Amino acid sequence: MKIVVKDVETGNKLKMDVNKENTIEEIIEEAANYWKKNPGAYVLRIGKKILQAELTVEEALLQEEDVIELIPDPVGGKCLSQKKY
């Protein structure tokens, strides 16, 4: 199934092929890595609904050609890699 992930900070869009078994977390990681962002600081939203990272594409009820938005985590993200100075 093809979906579109939109980076709300830049307006850029990324077309992705996903399977119903893929998780939302995998989509976040793929999109964040593509745009060189920290995946732990972002979530996906469709409409006004934040998609839980552990859900699969099927469980999240995503459909062909859905546009989902990559947004900064409104409750703060986990930092996966910290720079030490």
PDB file of N, CA, C and O in Angstrom:
ATOM      1  N   MET A   1       0.844  -1.161   0.000  1.00  0.00           N
ATOM      2  CA  MET A   1       0.000   0.000   0.000  1.00  0.00           C
ATOM      3  C   MET A   1       0.898   1.235   0.000  1.00  0.00           C
ATOM      4  O   MET A   1       1.948   1.252   0.642  1.00  0.00           O
ATOM      5  N   LYS A   2       0.475   2.255  -0.720  1.00  0.00           N
ATOM      6  CA  LYS A   2       1.237   3.499  -0.778  1.00  0.00           C
ATOM      7  C   LYS A   2       0.586   4.546   0.118  1.00  0.00           C
ATOM      8  O   LYS A   2      -0.628   4.748   0.086  1.00  0.00           O
ATOM      9  N   ILE A   3       1.428   5.211   0.926  1.00  0.00           N
ATOM     10  CA  ILE A   3       0.965   6.326   1.747  1.00  0.00           C
ATOM     11  C   ILE A   3       1.914   7.496   1.507  1.00  0.00           C
ATOM     12  O   ILE A   3       2.975   7.337   0.904  1.00  0.00           O
ATOM     13  N   VAL A   4       1.521   8.659   1.982  1.00  0.00           N
ATOM     14  CA  VAL A   4       2.361   9.842   1.885  1.00  0.00           C
ATOM     15  C   VAL A   4       2.586  10.368   3.297  1.00  0.00           C
ATOM     16  O   VAL A   4       1.638  10.553   4.060  1.00  0.00           O
ATOM     17  N   VAL A   5       3.853  10.607   3.638  1.00  0.00           N
ATOM     18  CA  VAL A   5       4.191  11.217   4.924  1.00  0.00           C
ATOM     19  C   VAL A   5       4.591  12.658   4.623  1.00  0.00           C
ATOM     20  O   VAL A   5       5.458  12.916   3.788  1.00  0.00           O
ATOM     21  N   LYS A   6       3.942  13.595   5.321  1.00  0.00           N
ATOM     22  CA  LYS A   6       4.220  15.018   5.127  1.00  0.00           C
ATOM     23  C   LYS A   6       4.935  15.564   6.354  1.00  0.00           C
ATOM     24  O   LYS A   6       4.472  15.389   7.481  1.00  0.00           O
ATOM     25  N   ASP A   7       6.061  16.224   6.132  1.00  0.00           N
ATOM     26  CA  ASP A   7       6.804  16.896   7.202  1.00  0.00           C
ATOM     27  C   ASP A   7       6.148  18.259   7.410  1.00  0.00           C
ATOM     28  O   ASP A   7       6.274  19.140   6.559  1.00  0.00           O
ATOM     29  N   VAL A   8       5.453  18.443   8.528  1.00  0.00           N
ATOM     30  CA  VAL A   8       4.727  19.706   8.740  1.00  0.00           C
ATOM     31  C   VAL A   8       5.665  20.889   8.952  1.00  0.00           C
ATOM     32  O   VAL A   8       5.257  22.035   8.767  1.00  0.00           O
ATOM     33  N   GLU A   9       6.901  20.633   9.332  1.00  0.00           N
ATOM     34  CA  GLU A   9       7.848  21.732   9.540  1.00  0.00           C
ATOM     35  C   GLU A   9       8.316  22.341   8.220  1.00  0.00           C
ATOM     36  O   GLU A   9       8.604  23.536   8.155  1.00  0.00           O
ATOM     37  N   THR A  10       8.392  21.528   7.175  1.00  0.00           N
ATOM     38  CA  THR A  10       8.912  22.010   5.891  1.00  0.00           C
ATOM     39  C   THR A  10       7.896  21.933   4.759  1.00  0.00           C
ATOM     40  O   THR A  10       8.047  22.607   3.740  1.00  0.00           O
ATOM     41  N   GLY A  11       6.860  21.113   4.935  1.00  0.00           N
ATOM     42  CA  GLY A  11       5.889  20.899   3.863  1.00  0.00           C
ATOM     43  C   GLY A  11       6.317  19.824   2.879  1.00  0.00           C
ATOM     44  O   GLY A  11       5.566  19.498   1.960  1.00  0.00           O
ATOM     45  N   ASN A  12       7.517  19.263   3.054  1.00  0.00           N
ATOM     46  CA  ASN A  12       8.003  18.214   2.157  1.00  0.00           C
ATOM     47  C   ASN A  12       7.183  16.943   2.337  1.00  0.00           C
ATOM     48  O   ASN A  12       6.673  16.661   3.421  1.00  0.00           O
ATOM     49  N   LYS A  13       7.066  16.183   1.249  1.00  0.00           N
ATOM     50  CA  LYS A  13       6.303  14.938   1.282  1.00  0.00           C
ATOM     51  C   LYS A  13       7.178  13.779   0.837  1.00  0.00           C
ATOM     52  O   LYS A  13       8.055  13.926  -0.015  1.00  0.00           O
ATOM     53  N   LEU A  14       6.917  12.618   1.438  1.00  0.00           N
ATOM     54  CA  LEU A  14       7.644  11.390   1.130  1.00  0.00           C
ATOM     55  C   LEU A  14       6.626  10.295   0.843  1.00  0.00           C
ATOM     56  O   LEU A  14       5.799   9.968   1.695  1.00  0.00           O
ATOM     57  N   LYS A  15       6.689   9.725  -0.368  1.00  0.00           N
ATOM     58  CA  LYS A  15       5.809   8.601  -0.697  1.00  0.00           C
ATOM     59  C   LYS A  15       6.469   7.330  -0.190  1.00  0.00           C
ATOM     60  O   LYS A  15       7.662   7.108  -0.401  1.00  0.00           O
ATOM     61  N   MET A  16       5.681   6.497   0.482  1.00  0.00           N
ATOM     62  CA  MET A  16       6.214   5.260   1.052  1.00  0.00           C
ATOM     63  C   MET A  16       5.334   4.077   0.686  1.00  0.00           C
ATOM     64  O   MET A  16       4.109   4.188   0.628  1.00  0.00           O
ATOM     65  N   ASP A  17       5.977   2.944   0.440  1.00  0.00           N
ATOM     66  CA  ASP A  17       5.270   1.678   0.290  1.00  0.00           C
ATOM     67  C   ASP A  17       5.316   0.987   1.645  1.00  0.00           C
ATOM     68  O   ASP A  17       6.395   0.755   2.190  1.00  0.00           O
ATOM     69  N   VAL A  18       4.154   0.659   2.189  1.00  0.00           N
ATOM     70  CA  VAL A  18       4.093  -0.012   3.486  1.00  0.00           C
ATOM     71  C   VAL A  18       3.220  -1.254   3.381  1.00  0.00           C
ATOM     72  O   VAL A  18       2.365  -1.361   2.502  1.00  0.00           O
ATOM     73  N   ASN A  19       3.454  -2.184   4.291  1.00  0.00           N
ATOM     74  CA  ASN A  19       2.617  -3.376   4.416  1.00  0.00           C
ATOM     75  C   ASN A  19       1.732  -3.208   5.630  1.00  0.00           C
ATOM     76  O   ASN A  19       2.018  -2.388   6.503  1.00  0.00           O
ATOM     77  N   LYS A  20       0.667  -3.973   5.694  1.00  0.00           N
ATOM     78  CA  LYS A  20      -0.249  -3.849   6.830  1.00  0.00           C
ATOM     79  C   LYS A  20       0.408  -4.242   8.144  1.00  0.00           C
ATOM     80  O   LYS A  20      -0.077  -3.873   9.213  1.00  0.00           O
ATOM     81  N   GLU A  21       1.524  -5.000   8.074  1.00  0.00           N
ATOM     82  CA  GLU A  21       2.231  -5.420   9.284  1.00  0.00           C
ATOM     83  C   GLU A  21       3.230  -4.381   9.784  1.00  0.00           C
ATOM     84  O   GLU A  21       3.684  -4.467  10.925  1.00  0.00           O
ATOM     85  N   ASN A  22       3.580  -3.394   8.942  1.00  0.00           N
ATOM     86  CA  ASN A  22       4.510  -2.350   9.381  1.00  0.00           C
ATOM     87  C   ASN A  22       3.920  -1.580  10.550  1.00  0.00           C
ATOM     88  O   ASN A  22       2.708  -1.385  10.633  1.00  0.00           O
ATOM     89  N   THR A  23       4.797  -1.144  11.459  1.00  0.00           N
ATOM     90  CA  THR A  23       4.314  -0.357  12.599  1.00  0.00           C
ATOM     91  C   THR A  23       4.458   1.133  12.311  1.00  0.00           C
ATOM     92  O   THR A  23       5.223   1.550  11.441  1.00  0.00           O
ATOM     93  N   ILE A  24       3.708   1.911  13.059  1.00  0.00           N
ATOM     94  CA  ILE A  24       3.805   3.366  12.958  1.00  0.00           C
ATOM     95  C   ILE A  24       5.227   3.795  13.307  1.00  0.00           C
ATOM     96  O   ILE A  24       5.778   4.702  12.683  1.00  0.00           O
ATOM     97  N   GLU A  25       5.814   3.144  14.301  1.00  0.00           N
ATOM     98  CA  GLU A  25       7.189   3.462  14.698  1.00  0.00           C
ATOM     99  C   GLU A  25       8.162   3.274  13.535  1.00  0.00           C
ATOM    100  O   GLU A  25       9.069   4.086  13.354  1.00  0.00           O
ATOM    101  N   GLU A  26       7.984   2.216  12.748  1.00  0.00           N
ATOM    102  CA  GLU A  26       8.850   1.982  11.589  1.00  0.00           C
ATOM    103  C   GLU A  26       8.697   3.093  10.557  1.00  0.00           C
ATOM    104  O   GLU A  26       9.678   3.511   9.941  1.00  0.00           O
ATOM    105  N   ILE A  27       7.483   3.567  10.370  1.00  0.00           N
ATOM    106  CA  ILE A  27       7.230   4.655   9.421  1.00  0.00           C
ATOM    107  C   ILE A  27       7.894   5.937   9.921  1.00  0.00           C
ATOM    108  O   ILE A  27       8.521   6.658   9.144  1.00  0.00           O
ATOM    109  N   ILE A  28       7.756   6.222  11.219  1.00  0.00           N
ATOM    110  CA  ILE A  28       8.396   7.406  11.807  1.00  0.00           C
ATOM    111  C   ILE A  28       9.907   7.332  11.598  1.00  0.00           C
ATOM    112  O   ILE A  28      10.526   8.306  11.169  1.00  0.00           O
ATOM    113  N   GLU A  29      10.500   6.176  11.901  1.00  0.00           N
ATOM    114  CA  GLU A  29      11.951   6.017  11.770  1.00  0.00           C
ATOM    115  C   GLU A  29      12.405   6.225  10.331  1.00  0.00           C
ATOM    116  O   GLU A  29      13.396   6.910  10.081  1.00  0.00           O
ATOM    117  N   GLU A  30      11.685   5.637   9.393  1.00  0.00           N
ATOM    118  CA  GLU A  30      12.047   5.756   7.979  1.00  0.00           C
ATOM    119  C   GLU A  30      11.973   7.211   7.516  1.00  0.00           C
ATOM    120  O   GLU A  30      12.899   7.711   6.877  1.00  0.00           O
ATOM    121  N   ALA A  31      10.870   7.886   7.839  1.00  0.00           N
ATOM    122  CA  ALA A  31      10.691   9.277   7.415  1.00  0.00           C
ATOM    123  C   ALA A  31      11.691  10.199   8.113  1.00  0.00           C
ATOM    124  O   ALA A  31      12.286  11.068   7.477  1.00  0.00           O
ATOM    125  N   ALA A  32      11.873  10.011   9.411  1.00  0.00           N
ATOM    126  CA  ALA A  32      12.809  10.861  10.159  1.00  0.00           C
ATOM    127  C   ALA A  32      14.235  10.680   9.636  1.00  0.00           C
ATOM    128  O   ALA A  32      14.965  11.658   9.472  1.00  0.00           O
ATOM    129  N   ASN A  33      14.627   9.452   9.379  1.00  0.00           N
ATOM    130  CA  ASN A  33      15.966   9.202   8.839  1.00  0.00           C
ATOM    131  C   ASN A  33      16.125   9.825   7.457  1.00  0.00           C
ATOM    132  O   ASN A  33      17.183  10.370   7.141  1.00  0.00           O
ATOM    133  N   TYR A  34      15.084   9.749   6.634  1.00  0.00           N
ATOM    134  CA  TYR A  34      15.119  10.334   5.294  1.00  0.00           C
ATOM    135  C   TYR A  34      15.381  11.835   5.373  1.00  0.00           C
ATOM    136  O   TYR A  34      16.158  12.384   4.593  1.00  0.00           O
ATOM    137  N   TRP A  35      14.714  12.495   6.336  1.00  0.00           N
ATOM    138  CA  TRP A  35      14.860  13.948   6.496  1.00  0.00           C
ATOM    139  C   TRP A  35      15.925  14.314   7.528  1.00  0.00           C
ATOM    140  O   TRP A  35      16.044  15.480   7.905  1.00  0.00           O
ATOM    141  N   LYS A  36      16.699  13.333   7.985  1.00  0.00           N
ATOM    142  CA  LYS A  36      17.785  13.552   8.952  1.00  0.00           C
ATOM    143  C   LYS A  36      17.288  14.215  10.236  1.00  0.00           C
ATOM    144  O   LYS A  36      17.865  15.192  10.714  1.00  0.00           O
ATOM    145  N   LYS A  37      16.215  13.663  10.777  1.00  0.00           N
ATOM    146  CA  LYS A  37      15.635  14.134  12.034  1.00  0.00           C
ATOM    147  C   LYS A  37      15.771  13.036  13.085  1.00  0.00           C
ATOM    148  O   LYS A  37      16.010  11.877  12.747  1.00  0.00           O
ATOM    149  N   ASN A  38      15.620  13.397  14.345  1.00  0.00           N
ATOM    150  CA  ASN A  38      15.656  12.433  15.443  1.00  0.00           C
ATOM    151  C   ASN A  38      14.285  11.759  15.536  1.00  0.00           C
ATOM    152  O   ASN A  38      13.316  12.416  15.915  1.00  0.00           O
ATOM    153  N   PRO A  39      14.173  10.462  15.201  1.00  0.00           N
ATOM    154  CA  PRO A  39      12.861   9.810  15.200  1.00  0.00           C
ATOM    155  C   PRO A  39      12.168   9.813  16.556  1.00  0.00           C
ATOM    156  O   PRO A  39      10.939   9.766  16.618  1.00  0.00           O
ATOM    157  N   GLY A  40      12.931   9.868  17.638  1.00  0.00           N
ATOM    158  CA  GLY A  40      12.334   9.861  18.964  1.00  0.00           C
ATOM    159  C   GLY A  40      11.613  11.144  19.325  1.00  0.00           C
ATOM    160  O   GLY A  40      10.886  11.190  20.317  1.00  0.00           O
ATOM    161  N   ALA A  41      11.807  12.186  18.533  1.00  0.00           N
ATOM    162  CA  ALA A  41      11.200  13.487  18.833  1.00  0.00           C
ATOM    163  C   ALA A  41       9.949  13.758  18.002  1.00  0.00           C
ATOM    164  O   ALA A  41       9.403  14.860  18.051  1.00  0.00           O
ATOM    165  N   TYR A  42       9.490  12.763  17.239  1.00  0.00           N
ATOM    166  CA  TYR A  42       8.363  12.967  16.325  1.00  0.00           C
ATOM    167  C   TYR A  42       7.292  11.898  16.489  1.00  0.00           C
ATOM    168  O   TYR A  42       7.556  10.788  16.952  1.00  0.00           O
ATOM    169  N   VAL A  43       6.089  12.261  16.101  1.00  0.00           N
ATOM    170  CA  VAL A  43       4.957  11.337  16.064  1.00  0.00           C
ATOM    171  C   VAL A  43       4.256  11.521  14.729  1.00  0.00           C
ATOM    172  O   VAL A  43       4.512  12.482  14.005  1.00  0.00           O
ATOM    173  N   LEU A  44       3.367  10.585  14.413  1.00  0.00           N
ATOM    174  CA  LEU A  44       2.557  10.701  13.203  1.00  0.00           C
ATOM    175  C   LEU A  44       1.134  11.053  13.579  1.00  0.00           C
ATOM    176  O   LEU A  44       0.596  10.580  14.580  1.00  0.00           O
ATOM    177  N   ARG A  45       0.536  11.897  12.750  1.00  0.00           N
ATOM    178  CA  ARG A  45      -0.837  12.335  12.978  1.00  0.00           C
ATOM    179  C   ARG A  45      -1.605  12.178  11.668  1.00  0.00           C
ATOM    180  O   ARG A  45      -1.089  12.452  10.585  1.00  0.00           O
ATOM    181  N   ILE A  46      -2.852  11.729  11.802  1.00  0.00           N
ATOM    182  CA  ILE A  46      -3.759  11.733  10.658  1.00  0.00           C
ATOM    183  C   ILE A  46      -4.998  12.487  11.117  1.00  0.00           C
ATOM    184  O   ILE A  46      -5.671  12.080  12.064  1.00  0.00           O
ATOM    185  N   GLY A  47      -5.288  13.580  10.443  1.00  0.00           N
ATOM    186  CA  GLY A  47      -6.351  14.460  10.916  1.00  0.00           C
ATOM    187  C   GLY A  47      -5.938  15.036  12.259  1.00  0.00           C
ATOM    188  O   GLY A  47      -4.869  15.634  12.380  1.00  0.00           O
ATOM    189  N   LYS A  48      -6.782  14.858  13.268  1.00  0.00           N
ATOM    190  CA  LYS A  48      -6.455  15.339  14.618  1.00  0.00           C
ATOM    191  C   LYS A  48      -6.001  14.210  15.531  1.00  0.00           C
ATOM    192  O   LYS A  48      -5.782  14.415  16.724  1.00  0.00           O
ATOM    193  N   LYS A  49      -5.860  13.013  14.961  1.00  0.00           N
ATOM    194  CA  LYS A  49      -5.529  11.826  15.757  1.00  0.00           C
ATOM    195  C   LYS A  49      -4.033  11.521  15.692  1.00  0.00           C
ATOM    196  O   LYS A  49      -3.465  11.376  14.610  1.00  0.00           O
ATOM    197  N   ILE A  50      -3.399  11.426  16.875  1.00  0.00           N
ATOM    198  CA  ILE A  50      -2.002  10.994  16.972  1.00  0.00           C
ATOM    199  C   ILE A  50      -1.990   9.467  16.914  1.00  0.00           C
ATOM    200  O   ILE A  50      -2.717   8.807  17.657  1.00  0.00           O
ATOM    201  N   LEU A  51      -1.165   8.915  16.034  1.00  0.00           N
ATOM    202  CA  LEU A  51      -1.078   7.461  15.885  1.00  0.00           C
ATOM    203  C   LEU A  51      -0.056   6.901  16.867  1.00  0.00           C
ATOM    204  O   LEU A  51       1.082   7.369  16.919  1.00  0.00           O
ATOM    205  N   GLN A  52      -0.453   5.915  17.634  1.00  0.00           N
ATOM    206  CA  GLN A  52       0.428   5.289  18.620  1.00  0.00           C
ATOM    207  C   GLN A  52       1.508   4.481  17.901  1.00  0.00           C
ATOM    208  O   GLN A  52       1.223   3.759  16.946  1.00  0.00           O
ATOM    209  N   ALA A  53       2.745   4.612  18.369  1.00  0.00           N
ATOM    210  CA  ALA A  53       3.905   4.011  17.707  1.00  0.00           C
ATOM    211  C   ALA A  53       3.802   2.497  17.565  1.00  0.00           C
ATOM    212  O   ALA A  53       4.298   1.930  16.592  1.00  0.00           O
ATOM    213  N   GLU A  54       3.157   1.835  18.534  1.00  0.00           N
ATOM    214  CA  GLU A  54       3.126   0.368  18.505  1.00  0.00           C
ATOM    215  C   GLU A  54       2.060  -0.198  17.571  1.00  0.00           C
ATOM    216  O   GLU A  54       2.046  -1.404  17.322  1.00  0.00           O
ATOM    217  N   LEU A  55       1.176   0.636  17.053  1.00  0.00           N
ATOM    218  CA  LEU A  55       0.128   0.154  16.148  1.00  0.00           C
ATOM    219  C   LEU A  55       0.719  -0.261  14.809  1.00  0.00           C
ATOM    220  O   LEU A  55       1.715   0.302  14.354  1.00  0.00           O
ATOM    221  N   THR A  56       0.092  -1.253  14.183  1.00  0.00           N
ATOM    222  CA  THR A  56       0.452  -1.601  12.811  1.00  0.00           C
ATOM    223  C   THR A  56      -0.355  -0.714  11.871  1.00  0.00           C
ATOM    224  O   THR A  56      -1.305  -0.050  12.283  1.00  0.00           O
ATOM    225  N   VAL A  57       0.039  -0.717  10.610  1.00  0.00           N
ATOM    226  CA  VAL A  57      -0.702   0.031   9.592  1.00  0.00           C
ATOM    227  C   VAL A  57      -2.160  -0.418   9.586  1.00  0.00           C
ATOM    228  O   VAL A  57      -3.071   0.405   9.494  1.00  0.00           O
ATOM    229  N   GLU A  58      -2.370  -1.726   9.685  1.00  0.00           N
ATOM    230  CA  GLU A  58      -3.727  -2.274   9.692  1.00  0.00           C
ATOM    231  C   GLU A  58      -4.508  -1.799  10.919  1.00  0.00           C
ATOM    232  O   GLU A  58      -5.659  -1.380  10.795  1.00  0.00           O
ATOM    233  N   GLU A  59      -3.891  -1.860  12.099  1.00  0.00           N
ATOM    234  CA  GLU A  59      -4.565  -1.442  13.332  1.00  0.00           C
ATOM    235  C   GLU A  59      -4.866   0.055  13.348  1.00  0.00           C
ATOM    236  O   GLU A  59      -5.849   0.492  13.947  1.00  0.00           O
ATOM    237  N   ALA A  60      -4.012   0.840  12.683  1.00  0.00           N
ATOM    238  CA  ALA A  60      -4.215   2.288  12.619  1.00  0.00           C
ATOM    239  C   ALA A  60      -5.256   2.663  11.563  1.00  0.00           C
ATOM    240  O   ALA A  60      -5.613   3.832  11.413  1.00  0.00           O
ATOM    241  N   LEU A  61      -5.736   1.653  10.835  1.00  0.00           N
ATOM    242  CA  LEU A  61      -6.762   1.836   9.799  1.00  0.00           C
ATOM    243  C   LEU A  61      -6.308   2.757   8.668  1.00  0.00           C
ATOM    244  O   LEU A  61      -7.111   3.495   8.097  1.00  0.00           O
ATOM    245  N   LEU A  62      -5.011   2.707   8.351  1.00  0.00           N
ATOM    246  CA  LEU A  62      -4.518   3.511   7.239  1.00  0.00           C
ATOM    247  C   LEU A  62      -5.002   2.912   5.928  1.00  0.00           C
ATOM    248  O   LEU A  62      -5.122   1.695   5.789  1.00  0.00           O
ATOM    249  N   GLN A  63      -5.274   3.783   4.977  1.00  0.00           N
ATOM    250  CA  GLN A  63      -5.774   3.381   3.673  1.00  0.00           C
ATOM    251  C   GLN A  63      -4.800   3.824   2.581  1.00  0.00           C
ATOM    252  O   GLN A  63      -3.967   4.704   2.796  1.00  0.00           O
ATOM    253  N   GLU A  64      -4.918   3.208   1.424  1.00  0.00           N
ATOM    254  CA  GLU A  64      -4.125   3.567   0.250  1.00  0.00           C
ATOM    255  C   GLU A  64      -4.205   5.076   0.012  1.00  0.00           C
ATOM    256  O   GLU A  64      -5.286   5.665   0.041  1.00  0.00           O
ATOM    257  N   GLU A  65      -3.036   5.694  -0.227  1.00  0.00           N
ATOM    258  CA  GLU A  65      -2.904   7.126  -0.534  1.00  0.00           C
ATOM    259  C   GLU A  65      -3.216   8.064   0.634  1.00  0.00           C
ATOM    260  O   GLU A  65      -3.329   9.272   0.426  1.00  0.00           O
ATOM    261  N   ASP A  66      -3.358   7.539   1.862  1.00  0.00           N
ATOM    262  CA  ASP A  66      -3.529   8.425   3.021  1.00  0.00           C
ATOM    263  C   ASP A  66      -2.318   9.346   3.136  1.00  0.00           C
ATOM    264  O   ASP A  66      -1.190   8.948   2.844  1.00  0.00           O
ATOM    265  N   VAL A  67      -2.567  10.578   3.566  1.00  0.00           N
ATOM    266  CA  VAL A  67      -1.493  11.521   3.861  1.00  0.00           C
ATOM    267  C   VAL A  67      -1.429  11.653   5.376  1.00  0.00           C
ATOM    268  O   VAL A  67      -2.375  12.122   6.009  1.00  0.00           O
ATOM    269  N   ILE A  68      -0.309  11.238   5.950  1.00  0.00           N
ATOM    270  CA  ILE A  68      -0.133  11.349   7.397  1.00  0.00           C
ATOM    271  C   ILE A  68       0.984  12.349   7.658  1.00  0.00           C
ATOM    272  O   ILE A  68       1.914  12.478   6.862  1.00  0.00           O
ATOM    273  N   GLU A  69       0.886  13.048   8.767  1.00  0.00           N
ATOM    274  CA  GLU A  69       1.812  14.136   9.051  1.00  0.00           C
ATOM    275  C   GLU A  69       2.827  13.749  10.121  1.00  0.00           C
ATOM    276  O   GLU A  69       2.475  13.195  11.162  1.00  0.00           O
ATOM    277  N   LEU A  70       4.087  14.050   9.844  1.00  0.00           N
ATOM    278  CA  LEU A  70       5.163  13.886  10.817  1.00  0.00           C
ATOM    279  C   LEU A  70       5.266  15.201  11.576  1.00  0.00           C
ATOM    280  O   LEU A  70       5.614  16.234  11.004  1.00  0.00           O
ATOM    281  N   ILE A  71       4.961  15.154  12.875  1.00  0.00           N
ATOM    282  CA  ILE A  71       4.954  16.376  13.684  1.00  0.00           C
ATOM    283  C   ILE A  71       5.855  16.203  14.906  1.00  0.00           C
ATOM    284  O   ILE A  71       6.069  15.081  15.365  1.00  0.00           O
ATOM    285  N   PRO A  72       6.385  17.312  15.434  1.00  0.00           N
ATOM    286  CA  PRO A  72       7.139  17.201  16.690  1.00  0.00           C
ATOM    287  C   PRO A  72       6.229  16.642  17.777  1.00  0.00           C
ATOM    288  O   PRO A  72       5.059  17.013  17.864  1.00  0.00           O
ATOM    289  N   ASP A  73       6.762  15.757  18.598  1.00  0.00           N
ATOM    290  CA  ASP A  73       5.981  15.150  19.679  1.00  0.00           C
ATOM    291  C   ASP A  73       5.505  16.249  20.627  1.00  0.00           C
ATOM    292  O   ASP A  73       6.324  16.927  21.247  1.00  0.00           O
ATOM    293  N   PRO A  74       4.180  16.432  20.746  1.00  0.00           N
ATOM    294  CA  PRO A  74       3.666  17.517  21.585  1.00  0.00           C
ATOM    295  C   PRO A  74       3.952  17.339  23.072  1.00  0.00           C
ATOM    296  O   PRO A  74       3.874  18.307  23.829  1.00  0.00           O
ATOM    297  N   VAL A  75       4.282  16.125  23.507  1.00  0.00           N
ATOM    298  CA  VAL A  75       4.598  15.898  24.923  1.00  0.00           C
ATOM    299  C   VAL A  75       6.092  15.692  25.137  1.00  0.00           C
ATOM    300  O   VAL A  75       6.518  15.255  26.206  1.00  0.00           O
ATOM    301  N   GLY A  76       6.870  16.003  24.140  1.00  0.00           N
ATOM    302  CA  GLY A  76       8.323  15.843  24.262  1.00  0.00           C
ATOM    303  C   GLY A  76       8.748  14.480  23.793  1.00  0.00           C
ATOM    304  O   GLY A  76       8.066  13.486  24.043  1.00  0.00           O
ATOM    305  N   GLY A  77       9.869  14.426  23.115  1.00  0.00           N
ATOM    306  CA  GLY A  77      10.337  13.157  22.574  1.00  0.00           C
ATOM    307  C   GLY A  77      11.462  12.577  23.389  1.00  0.00           C
ATOM    308  O   GLY A  77      12.124  13.265  24.165  1.00  0.00           O
ATOM    309  N   LYS A  78      11.658  11.303  23.194  1.00  0.00           N
ATOM    310  CA  LYS A  78      12.809  10.658  23.825  1.00  0.00           C
ATOM    311  C   LYS A  78      14.019  10.920  22.943  1.00  0.00           C
ATOM    312  O   LYS A  78      13.918  10.863  21.717  1.00  0.00           O
ATOM    313  N   CYS A  79      15.102  11.192  23.523  1.00  0.00           N
ATOM    314  CA  CYS A  79      16.316  11.474  22.765  1.00  0.00           C
ATOM    315  C   CYS A  79      17.097  10.174  22.607  1.00  0.00           C
ATOM    316  O   CYS A  79      17.613   9.627  23.581  1.00  0.00           O
ATOM    317  N   LEU A  80      17.177   9.689  21.382  1.00  0.00           N
ATOM    318  CA  LEU A  80      17.838   8.416  21.142  1.00  0.00           C
ATOM    319  C   LEU A  80      19.354   8.552  21.090  1.00  0.00           C
ATOM    320  O   LEU A  80      20.083   7.624  21.442  1.00  0.00           O
ATOM    321  N   SER A  81      19.817   9.706  20.651  1.00  0.00           N
ATOM    322  CA  SER A  81      21.262   9.903  20.600  1.00  0.00           C
ATOM    323  C   SER A  81      21.580  11.274  21.173  1.00  0.00           C
ATOM    324  O   SER A  81      21.089  12.294  20.690  1.00  0.00           O
ATOM    325  N   GLN A  82      22.394  11.284  22.192  1.00  0.00           N
ATOM    326  CA  GLN A  82      22.768  12.539  22.825  1.00  0.00           C
ATOM    327  C   GLN A  82      24.231  12.816  22.550  1.00  0.00           C
ATOM    328  O   GLN A  82      25.077  11.924  22.615  1.00  0.00           O
ATOM    329  N   LYS A  83      24.513  14.077  22.240  1.00  0.00           N
ATOM    330  CA  LYS A  83      25.899  14.480  22.055  1.00  0.00           C
ATOM    331  C   LYS A  83      26.488  14.806  23.413  1.00  0.00           C
ATOM    332  O   LYS A  83      25.849  15.448  24.247  1.00  0.00           O
ATOM    333  N   LYS A  84      27.711  14.357  23.624  1.00  0.00           N
ATOM    334  CA  LYS A  84      28.405  14.671  24.873  1.00  0.00           C
ATOM    335  C   LYS A  84      29.478  15.697  24.564  1.00  0.00           C
ATOM    336  O   LYS A  84      30.247  15.546  23.614  1.00  0.00           O
ATOM    337  N   TYR A  85      29.519  16.719  25.360  1.00  0.00           N
ATOM    338  CA  TYR A  85      30.475  17.807  25.123  1.00  0.00           C
ATOM    339  C   TYR A  85      31.616  17.746  26.092  1.00  0.00           C
ATOM    340  O   TYR A  85      32.516  18.584  26.040  1.00  0.00           O
TER     341      TYR A  85
END
